[in-house]
Amino acid sequence: MSDSPAPLADPHIAFDVSEGRRDIAVLGSTGSIGTQAIDLVLRNPDRFRVTALSAAGGRVGLLAEQARQLRVRTVAVAREDTVPALREALAAEYGSEPLPEILAGPDAATDVATSECHTVLNGITGSIGLAPTLAALEAGRTLALANKESLIVGGPLVKALAKPGQIIPVDSEHAALFQALAAGTRADVRKLVVTASGGPFRGRTRAELAHVTPDAALAHPTWAMGPVITINSATLVNKGLEVIEAHLLYDIPFDRIEVVVHPQSYVHSMVEFTDGSTLAQATPPDMSGPIAVGIGWPVRVPDAAPAFDWSTASTWEFFPLDNEAFPSVGLARHVGSLGGTAPAVFNAANEECVEAFLAGRLPFNGIMDTVTEVVAEHGQPTRGTSLTVADVLEAETWARARAREMAEKFGEAQPAEARA
């Protein structure tokens, strides 16, 4: 690991340390990350101003309310058919005041990502966040990245555009690594330790996971997240994606990125240095802190998130990962090492399998079984500098179609009582 060039996420690089109010564009404003970011902004109006919002379009009432609260210039929705409802909701919120600019269509979030602002917070879920990520980087914006999929599926594309330190990670694990890495140089780092809650099925064997239900998988013990991310946490696919993300963000080899299970979710990740010391970043489970780091770095936001009550006794536990019951992390390391379009295939196939599981068409263990088959069938990926956005989209389209086919055959092969 050399000291040059600097990694995509580098806490030692600060593009703007001014104390003035920072303009933010929020992508995915009606989702979990977006709503928490807006709450943080509303609590800190002297530090942040939201200038533009984008959302899918399923919650136009909330989007209109956010627009009025924040007095944004632009509101964008991906679904053009929701524009009449959005306009009506905005009119109800604004009354006789002029409405903000409305953008609509599949490129609306990308347009917002290039709008005039300091920081773009990409809180979109899924690989549809890739185009806005690339657009924000190309426009020279600081990118507060909660949309891990865009980095994972488009790693070489993102690395080709991003200046060193231009990305500030918002995932709790990567925000933790980011902060811990500030304590030393890259040459001082021995390994990154990414923590995992273990999800709702920690301690269960593969056989015990065979018949778990979607409701059980959605009952995460410590975090409140959207359904896809929650299922990914149950399968630990989310942790596999985070291992790939850590490799890309910090330029650390896969064999020096470790996953440990920490059920309390207090320690969000750790960095082990060459002198034997380990620095851990810890807060109670809450995304406000990572969001504040993402949009405010290098300045910290006072009282952004809850702190520990050190006068109360507590126990923090750490366990090794069960790779047999949860093979997703090992598979993620494999596709991350392959590079090219392999991570895109892994991610897209997983999203389709999660949907099939939630719909009752695929058993829990069938998610990773099917993803593994799709990755193996994909074979040699498009690699390196030859990778294009078109390559990524083509690989994703193939992976989704193949995963759906495999999931359907898997369901047909099950006994009737297993499908009930």
N, C-alpha and C positions, 0 to 999 in steps of 0.2 A: 504494500500500500504506500504509494508515494505521496508527497505533500503537494503535488501539482498534477493536474488541475484540481481545484477545490470541488467538493461534491455539490450536487444540486441543492441540498439543504445544508447550510453551513452557519451555525450560530455565531461564528466569529465575523461574518460579513453582515454589515447593516447598510442597506441602500439609503435609508432615510431615518435620521435620528432627530428630526425636528419635533418640537413640542406642539406644533399646530394641529388642528383638527384634521383627521385623516378621512378621505372620501373612500367609501367601500361600495362595490357592486356585489350583490348577494345572488348567487345562482342556486336554485332549489330553496327558495325562501319559505315555502309552506311546509317543508319537511322538518325532520327533527333537528338537524344542524342549523338550518335556516332560521327556525323559530327561536332557538336558543341564542343564536347570534344577534337577532333583532332585539331580544330582551336585553342582552348585554349592551348593545348600542343605546337603547332607550334609557338605560341606567347610567350611561356615560356620554351625554350629549356634547360635552366639552371636548371629548377625545375623538369621537367618530361621527360621521354623517353618512347615511346610506343614500346613494344617488340613483341607483337602479335596482330593480328586482326582476327575477325571472322564476317561473314555476311551470310545471307541466300543464296546469289548467283545471285540475280536478277540484280545487278549493278556491273558487274565485271570490267568495265572500271574505275569506281570510286574507287573500292577496290584496283585495281592495282596502281592507282595514289596515293592513301593513303599509300600503302606499300612502294612505292619509296620515297615519301616525308619523311616518318618516318624511313626508313631503318630498317624495322622490320625483326625479325628472322623467323616468321611463319605467314602464311596467311591461313585461314580456311573458307570453304564454306559448308553449310548444303546440298546443292544440288550437288550430284556427277556429274550430267550431264552437269554442267557448268564448270567443270575443264578444258576441252580443250580451251574454250573461255577465261578462267582466265589465263591459261598458255600463250596464245597468247597475251593477254593484258599486262601481266607482261613482256614478252619479248620485247614488243614495248616500255614499260617504262624504262626497265633496259638496253636495248641494249646489249652490250657484257659482262655486269657485271653478276655475279652469281645471280640466282633467289632465293628468300626465300623458305623455306620449305612450301609445300602445303599439307594441311589436308582437307579431304572431307568426307561427310556423316553425318548422324543424330547425331553422337557423337563428331563431330569436335569441336563445341563450348565448350563442356565439357572438351575435351583434352586441349584446350587453357586455360580454367579456372584453370587447375592444372599446367600450365607451370611456369617456374621460373620467378617470378615478385613479387613486393610488394603488388600491389593493382589490383583487377579485377573489372573493370567497366562493370556491366551487364546492357546493354542498349537494350536487346532483348525485343520485344513486345510479350506478351502472356505467357501462362503457360508453353510453351516449354522452358522457362528460368529456370524452377525448377531444372533440372539436373545440369546445370552449376553452379547455386547458391550453391547447396549442395556440388558439387565438390570443388568449391573455398573455402568454409568454412572448409571442411575436410582437404584440403591441407594447411590450416593455413593462407590463404591470407586475407588481409583486403578486404572487399566487399563493393564497392560503388554501391549501389543498386538503379537502376532506374526501374528495372523490378518488379513492385509491385506484379504482379500476382504470382510470385514464392513464395513470403512470404505468400500471402493470401491463395493459394490453398494448400501449404505445411507447414502451420504454425508450427504444432508440430514437423515436421521433421527438419525444420530450427532451431527451438529453441533447439532441442536436440543436434545439431552440433555446433552452434555458441557460441563462448566465449562471455562474457559480453563486449559490446562495439565493437565487431568485425565488425559490420555492420554500415556503414555511409550512411544515406539515401540521395538520389539524387532528388526525387520528390520535387518540390518547396515547397509544404506544409510541408513535413516532414523535409526537410533541415531547414525550418524556425523554426519549433518546436525544432529541435535539437539545434539550436543556442540560442533560447530563454531559453531553459532548462539549459543552461550553467550558468545562473544567479542565480540558487538556487539549493537546494537539492530536492530529490524526495519527501521527507516529506513536502516540502513547496508548492507543486503543488495542486491547488484546481481543475482546469479543463484545458483541451486542447480545443482551439477554432480553428477549421479548416475553412478556408475561401473558398468560391466558387464564381466564377465569375457570376454564374447563367446561363452561356451559351447564345446561341442566342435567347432563348425563355423565358428569365426572364420576369416575370410578366404576362405570359399567363396562362389562365385556362386550365384544362384538355380538355374541349370541344374545345377550340381554338387550341389545339395541334393535334387534330384528323387527320387533312389533311395536315400537314406540309410535305415538300418534302425533299429528301436526300440533294439536293443542299442547301436548307435553313439550314438544320441541320449541314452541313459542314462549314458554314460561321461563324466560331467562332469570337466573337468581339475583343478578346485581344490576343489569343495565336495561333501560327501556329504549328499544330501537325499532326500526321498521322490520317488516316480516322477513325480507330477504336476508338482511344482515343478521337477524336473530337466528334464522335457520343456519346460516353460515357459521355462527358462533357455536351452535349445537354440534355441527359436523367438524368444527375447527378449520373449515375451509377459510374462514376469515383470518385465522392465524397464519395459514399458508400464504395467503395473499399478502399479509403484512411482512412475512419473511422476504418475499420478492421485493416488496416496496422498500424495506430497509436496505436491501442490497443496492437498489437503484438510487435511493436518496443519499446514502452515506458511503457508497463505493467500498463496502466491506464484503469480502468473499463469503459465499454461502456456508462454508465450513467453520466460519467464525461468527455465525448468527445462531443462537440457541433459543429454544422455546421451553419455558417452565410454566407449570400450572400453579396459579396463585388464586385460590377461590375467593378471597375477600376483595380482590380488585382494588386494593389500596396502592400497591406499587405498580405503576403503569409500564415501566420497563427499566432496565439497568444497563450501565456500561461498565465493563471490567477493564481496568487499565493494566499496563505491563508491570507496574510495581506491586500488583496484587490487590490494590484497592478497588472497590466496586461502589459506584455512585448510583443511587436509586432515586427516582422522582416519584413522590407519593402525594396523593390527595384522596379524599373520599370520592367514590365513583360519581363523577359529574363532568359533563363535557364543556361547561362554561370556561374552565381553566385552559384547556387546549385551544378553544376558539379564541380566547383572549390573547394567547401567545401567537396564534396564527395571524390575527389582524392588527396586533399592537406591537409585535417585536421590532426593536429591542427594548421597548419600554414596557414595563409590567403594569397591568391594570389593577389598582387596589381593590380588594374584596371581590375579585371576579368570580371566585368559587369558594365553597365552604372550606374551612380548615379543620384539622383534627382537634379534638378535645383531648389533650395529652394528660389530663387529670383522670381520665377514664381508662381502665384496664382494657386491653384488647390483645388478640392473638393473630399473628400473621403467619400463614402456612405456605410452603412451597413443595411441589411434588414434580417428579419427572413426568414427561409426556408419555402416554400409552400409545405407541405408534401402531400397534396391531388393531386396537379398537378404533383409532382415529388416524387413518393412513393419509389424510389430506395434506398434512404438513410435508411429509416425505415426497408426495407427488408434486407439490408446489415447488420444492427445491429442484426436483428433476426438470420441470418445465421452465423454471427460472434459469437453470443452467443451459438448457437448450436455447433459450432466447427466441428472437424472431417472433413468429406468429404463435408459438406454442403457448405462451401465457394467455393470449387472446382466446385460443381454443379451450383451454382449461376454464377460464372465467365464463365464457359463453355457454359451454356445455353445463357447467354448474348451475347457472341461472335458470336454464331450461329444466334441469332436474329438480331444482328447488320448487319451481312452479308445479311440476308433475307431482311431487311429494305433497305439497299443500292441497292439491286437488284430489288426492287420494289415488293417483295413478301409479305411484312408485313408492316402495317401502323406504324407510330411512336409510338402511345400508345400501339400497339400490342407487342412492344419489352418487356416492363415491365409486361404486362398482361401475356405473354407467359412464361417469366422467373419466375414469381410468381407461375404459375401453375406447372412448372417443379420442383421448390423447394418444393412445397407442396406434389407433387406426390412422390418425393424422400423419404420423411418420415425421419425416424431415421437414422442419418449418422453414419459411422464408426468413433469411437471416440478415443481421448487420445493417450496413449502410444501404442495402438494396431495399429495405423495408419501406413501404409507403402506406398511407392511410387506406388506400384501396386494397392493399394486401390484408390489412387488419380486418377491414369490413368483410372481405371475401372469406377469410378464415372463420370469422365469427358466424357468418351466414351458414357456412357449411357445418360448423360445429353445432349450431342450434338445430338445424334440420336433422342431423345425424343423431343428436341426443334425443330429440322427440321420437324418432323412429325406434331407437333402442328402448326408450322408456315404454313405448306402446307395446312392443314385443315382450318386454319384461312383465308388464301387467297382464298380458294375455296368457303368459305361461304360468301365472300364479294360480293356485286352487281358488275356487269361488269364495271359500271362507276367508282366505287371506286378502281378497280384494274387497270384502265387505267392510 
